[in-house]
């Protein structure tokens, strides 16, 4: 079990963030139409789930007296930076973000419009993360991690509590995996009979490769979804939550399957999500994740900071 307090996180962030809706519907798969519940988390402030964890970490730091006038700082290829920016605006402190030069322009533009101080460093998340750590030490800013911080994980887990409230019976929750903060948070809300399936691109599969090796290992990235699922090593909190956990599964999808799932979601529901988010959808559309008679399939649509032309 992840050592986080998801209930405490929910109590703190609920007055400030949206309670995102669910949609019970059917989606087309290789096996025909499948009934699912879509958690429309892309309707959250900032267009992604990241403000949940960033806000709880920032509010908690303020309660503990460790939040200074330097504000918060995070390394991210996009959405964690957006989440930190939303959190900083709510709390009333400045935000500095360190992002790879390869980050999508739509996310960089959103950060600039929101008033974030932006440093473009490196071509991968790991390079930006190293630079952010040095900058935080120099400035005294609160260092937020994109996925491997207990408060960030707890905030992400509040999605699971909302799903439990909204969807009766056991759940099979399907979610994309980058560094694993969202997966770890959802794991903390598991009840008897619940399952979680983490879906990753074949070319960005740090969780799947860790499970195969029996320990987290560095991975190479080559996927259309790597801009949002760009971790080169699964987070320690995620690994501790899923290793040996029979309620957590892992599957891989190809870039072609991701692109097709994203297009299907747009064509059938006029829902536009990032390729990273579409990775979870591809797990079901491809038939790798199938409905079980005693469980409801719930797909977390966690981000939509993308452009239609992509």
TORMARRO-515452 format. One record per residue (C-alpha): x, y, z; residue in three letters. Coordinates in nm, 3 decimals. Layout:
X,Y,Z,Ala
...
# end
This chain:
0.000,0.000,0.000,Unk
0.125,0.347,-0.087,Unk
0.207,0.546,0.230,Unk
-0.022,0.837,0.147,Unk
-0.342,0.983,0.291,Unk
-0.584,1.021,0.004,Unk
-0.876,1.122,0.228,Unk
-0.676,1.408,0.377,Unk
-0.578,1.522,0.029,Unk
-0.941,1.523,-0.086,Unk
-1.054,1.730,0.212,Unk
-0.788,1.991,0.136,Unk
-0.829,2.027,-0.240,Unk
-1.205,1.984,-0.282,Unk
-1.290,2.353,-0.213,Unk
-1.052,2.466,-0.489,Unk
-1.078,2.215,-0.776,Unk
-1.350,2.071,-0.995,Unk
-1.516,1.743,-0.917,Unk
-1.488,1.593,-1.262,Unk
-1.782,1.398,-1.406,Unk
-1.814,1.041,-1.529,Unk
-1.986,0.928,-1.847,Unk
-2.137,0.583,-1.885,Unk
-2.121,0.490,-2.251,Unk
-2.002,0.230,-2.505,Unk
-1.687,0.242,-2.715,Unk
-1.597,0.043,-3.024,Unk
-1.332,-0.227,-2.975,Unk
-1.196,-0.521,-3.171,Unk
-1.455,-0.732,-2.986,Unk
-1.742,-0.498,-3.071,Unk
-1.903,-0.229,-2.853,Unk
-1.799,-0.243,-2.486,Unk
-1.976,-0.070,-2.198,Unk
-1.741,0.156,-2.003,Unk
-1.741,0.448,-1.764,Unk
-1.522,0.738,-1.873,Unk
-1.379,0.954,-1.594,Unk
-1.361,1.294,-1.767,Unk
-1.060,1.418,-1.574,Unk
-0.945,1.629,-1.867,Unk
-1.218,1.874,-1.761,Unk
-1.015,1.951,-1.447,Unk
-0.856,2.294,-1.408,Unk
-0.554,2.302,-1.639,Unk
-0.696,2.031,-1.862,Unk
-0.539,1.741,-1.672,Unk
-0.531,1.557,-1.338,Unk
-0.204,1.711,-1.223,Unk
-0.345,2.004,-1.020,Unk
-0.479,1.755,-0.764,Unk
-0.137,1.643,-0.645,Unk
0.038,1.976,-0.693,Unk
-0.226,2.162,-0.496,Unk
-0.224,1.918,-0.206,Unk
0.157,1.927,-0.191,Unk
0.156,2.308,-0.193,Unk
-0.122,2.344,0.065,Unk
0.043,2.082,0.287,Unk
0.377,2.262,0.263,Unk
0.210,2.588,0.365,Unk
0.052,2.415,0.665,Unk
0.394,2.284,0.764,Unk
0.556,2.627,0.727,Unk
0.797,2.523,0.453,Unk
0.644,2.719,0.164,Unk
0.848,3.037,0.106,Unk
0.809,3.345,-0.109,Unk
1.013,3.164,-0.374,Unk
0.700,2.960,-0.444,Unk
0.704,2.622,-0.614,Unk
0.922,2.465,-0.879,Unk
0.874,2.154,-1.091,Unk
1.036,1.973,-1.381,Unk
0.787,1.850,-1.637,Unk
0.734,1.792,-2.006,Unk
0.402,1.971,-1.973,Unk
0.112,1.861,-1.758,Unk
0.286,1.853,-1.420,Unk
0.406,2.204,-1.494,Unk
0.050,2.307,-1.574,Unk
-0.068,2.142,-1.252,Unk
0.194,2.327,-1.048,Unk
0.097,2.653,-1.215,Unk
-0.270,2.603,-1.126,Unk
-0.176,2.517,-0.768,Unk
0.053,2.817,-0.731,Unk
-0.217,3.051,-0.861,Unk
-0.468,2.913,-0.609,Unk
-0.226,2.943,-0.317,Unk
-0.090,3.278,-0.433,Unk
0.280,3.203,-0.485,Unk
0.506,3.219,-0.791,Unk
0.584,2.910,-0.997,Unk
0.895,2.813,-1.189,Unk
0.892,2.526,-1.437,Unk
1.181,2.346,-1.604,Unk
1.073,2.165,-1.916,Unk
1.253,1.987,-2.200,Unk
1.304,2.177,-2.522,Unk
1.096,1.907,-2.693,Unk
0.777,1.984,-2.496,Unk
0.464,2.040,-2.711,Unk
0.415,2.408,-2.803,Unk
0.052,2.396,-2.688,Unk
0.171,2.323,-2.334,Unk
0.448,2.582,-2.340,Unk
0.200,2.844,-2.462,Unk
-0.043,2.753,-2.184,Unk
0.230,2.790,-1.922,Unk
0.340,3.128,-2.055,Unk
-0.020,3.250,-2.062,Unk
-0.062,3.140,-1.699,Unk
0.241,3.341,-1.586,Unk
0.487,3.062,-1.513,Unk
0.860,3.129,-1.514,Unk
0.986,2.890,-1.780,Unk
1.329,2.733,-1.827,Unk
1.372,2.515,-2.136,Unk
1.653,2.271,-2.055,Unk
1.752,1.942,-2.216,Unk
1.565,1.715,-2.450,Unk
1.428,1.465,-2.196,Unk
1.247,1.484,-1.867,Unk
1.544,1.341,-1.677,Unk
1.765,1.630,-1.790,Unk
1.505,1.886,-1.689,Unk
1.461,1.713,-1.353,Unk
1.832,1.735,-1.273,Unk
1.834,2.105,-1.357,Unk
1.522,2.166,-1.148,Unk
1.677,2.002,-0.844,Unk
1.975,2.237,-0.861,Unk
1.750,2.540,-0.915,Unk
1.532,2.453,-0.616,Unk
1.836,2.426,-0.390,Unk
1.961,2.763,-0.510,Unk
1.632,2.953,-0.482,Unk
1.461,2.786,-0.185,Unk
1.149,2.709,-0.391,Unk
0.935,2.412,-0.293,Unk
1.037,2.127,-0.524,Unk
0.735,1.941,-0.656,Unk
0.793,1.610,-0.831,Unk
0.588,1.521,-1.136,Unk
0.497,1.178,-0.999,Unk
0.720,1.053,-0.717,Unk
0.617,1.260,-0.413,Unk
0.374,1.125,-0.149,Unk
0.146,1.431,-0.157,Unk
0.141,1.430,-0.537,Unk
0.045,1.062,-0.534,Unk
-0.223,1.123,-0.270,Unk
-0.375,1.403,-0.475,Unk
-0.392,1.180,-0.782,Unk
-0.561,0.915,-0.571,Unk
-0.858,1.142,-0.507,Unk
-0.976,1.043,-0.855,Unk
-1.022,0.691,-0.723,Unk
-1.235,0.813,-0.433,Unk
-1.462,0.999,-0.675,Unk
-1.493,0.691,-0.895,Unk
-1.594,0.484,-0.593,Unk
-1.861,0.741,-0.507,Unk
-1.997,0.757,-0.862,Unk
-1.976,0.399,-0.990,Unk
-2.132,0.115,-0.787,Unk
-1.972,-0.224,-0.747,Unk
-1.617,-0.346,-0.811,Unk
-1.413,-0.144,-1.061,Unk
-1.149,-0.231,-1.316,Unk
-0.979,0.105,-1.362,Unk
-0.771,0.148,-1.676,Unk
-0.509,0.423,-1.675,Unk
-0.205,0.528,-1.873,Unk
0.134,0.514,-1.700,Unk
0.427,0.752,-1.728,Unk
0.624,0.770,-1.406,Unk
0.334,0.606,-1.225,Unk
0.204,0.873,-0.987,Unk
-0.155,0.836,-1.102,Unk
-0.138,0.457,-1.091,Unk
0.014,0.467,-0.742,Unk
-0.255,0.703,-0.617,Unk
-0.535,0.488,-0.755,Unk
-0.376,0.180,-0.601,Unk
-0.413,0.346,-0.260,Unk
-0.792,0.346,-0.307,Unk
-0.831,-0.020,-0.406,Unk
-1.110,-0.217,-0.236,Unk
-1.154,-0.596,-0.232,Unk
-1.261,-0.696,-0.583,Unk
-1.118,-0.386,-0.753,Unk
-0.845,-0.406,-1.015,Unk
-0.624,-0.157,-1.193,Unk
-0.461,-0.200,-1.533,Unk
-0.174,0.027,-1.630,Unk
-0.135,0.075,-2.005,Unk
0.188,0.195,-2.163,Unk
0.319,0.252,-2.513,Unk
0.556,-0.013,-2.637,Unk
0.818,0.259,-2.679,Unk
0.774,0.416,-2.332,Unk
0.718,0.130,-2.091,Unk
0.911,0.188,-1.770,Unk
0.655,0.006,-1.552,Unk
0.623,-0.298,-1.778,Unk
1.000,-0.332,-1.806,Unk
1.041,-0.295,-1.430,Unk
0.791,-0.574,-1.370,Unk
0.976,-0.795,-1.618,Unk
1.312,-0.722,-1.455,Unk
1.185,-0.739,-1.098,Unk
1.317,-0.390,-1.027,Unk
1.295,-0.041,-1.183,Unk
1.528,-0.006,-1.481,Unk
1.613,0.284,-1.715,Unk
1.429,0.271,-2.048,Unk
1.463,0.433,-2.386,Unk
1.176,0.643,-2.521,Unk
1.038,0.624,-2.872,Unk
0.662,0.680,-2.883,Unk
0.407,0.929,-3.006,Unk
0.295,0.952,-2.642,Unk
0.640,1.019,-2.496,Unk
0.568,1.392,-2.459,Unk
0.332,1.313,-2.170,Unk
0.444,0.960,-2.075,Unk
0.810,1.051,-2.082,Unk
0.956,0.902,-1.765,Unk
1.267,0.695,-1.826,Unk
1.229,0.507,-1.495,Unk
0.918,0.421,-1.298,Unk
0.882,0.613,-0.973,Unk
0.969,0.446,-0.645,Unk
0.624,0.511,-0.498,Unk
0.458,0.345,-0.795,Unk
0.697,0.051,-0.782,Unk
0.635,-0.001,-0.410,Unk
0.260,0.006,-0.474,Unk
0.244,-0.240,-0.763,Unk
0.531,-0.486,-0.718,Unk
0.376,-0.817,-0.620,Unk
0.027,-0.667,-0.610,Unk
-0.212,-0.915,-0.776,Unk
-0.478,-0.645,-0.821,Unk
-0.258,-0.446,-1.060,Unk
-0.194,-0.547,-1.421,Unk
0.022,-0.408,-1.700,Unk
-0.025,-0.416,-2.078,Unk
0.151,-0.259,-2.376,Unk
0.004,-0.099,-2.688,Unk
0.161,0.022,-3.011,Unk
0.169,0.378,-3.138,Unk
-0.069,0.278,-3.418,Unk
-0.317,0.150,-3.159,Unk
-0.283,0.472,-2.959,Unk
-0.345,0.689,-3.263,Unk
-0.645,0.479,-3.366,Unk
-0.795,0.493,-3.015,Unk
-0.753,0.869,-3.000,Unk
-0.924,0.907,-3.337,Unk
-1.206,0.672,-3.234,Unk
-1.274,0.876,-2.921,Unk
-1.294,1.194,-3.126,Unk
-1.507,1.042,-3.402,Unk
-1.752,0.869,-3.168,Unk
-1.776,1.112,-2.874,Unk
-1.607,1.434,-2.988,Unk
-1.366,1.390,-2.696,Unk
-1.014,1.511,-2.777,Unk
-0.735,1.381,-2.553,Unk
-0.358,1.361,-2.561,Unk
-0.186,1.058,-2.706,Unk
-0.077,0.969,-2.355,Unk
-0.436,0.962,-2.235,Unk
-0.541,0.770,-2.545,Unk
-0.295,0.501,-2.441,Unk
-0.539,0.387,-2.171,Unk
-0.822,0.383,-2.425,Unk
-0.608,0.178,-2.664,Unk
-0.576,-0.092,-2.399,Unk
-0.951,-0.153,-2.420,Unk
-1.002,-0.082,-2.791,Unk
-0.731,-0.335,-2.880,Unk
-0.891,-0.607,-2.666,Unk
-0.593,-0.634,-2.431,Unk
-0.818,-0.523,-2.145,Unk
-1.159,-0.687,-2.154,Unk
-1.465,-0.638,-1.935,Unk
-1.526,-0.888,-1.656,Unk
-1.879,-0.995,-1.555,Unk
-1.830,-0.886,-1.194,Unk
-1.661,-0.550,-1.259,Unk
-1.719,-0.216,-1.434,Unk
-1.452,-0.093,-1.675,Unk
-1.357,0.264,-1.586,Unk
-1.119,0.454,-1.815,Unk
-0.948,0.760,-1.668,Unk
-0.918,1.026,-1.940,Unk
-0.652,1.221,-1.757,Unk
-0.540,1.493,-1.997,Unk
-0.639,1.693,-2.303,Unk
-0.362,1.948,-2.347,Unk
-0.322,1.881,-2.715,Unk
-0.410,2.021,-3.054,Unk
-0.661,1.874,-3.295,Unk
-0.409,1.883,-3.579,Unk
-0.162,1.661,-3.390,Unk
# end
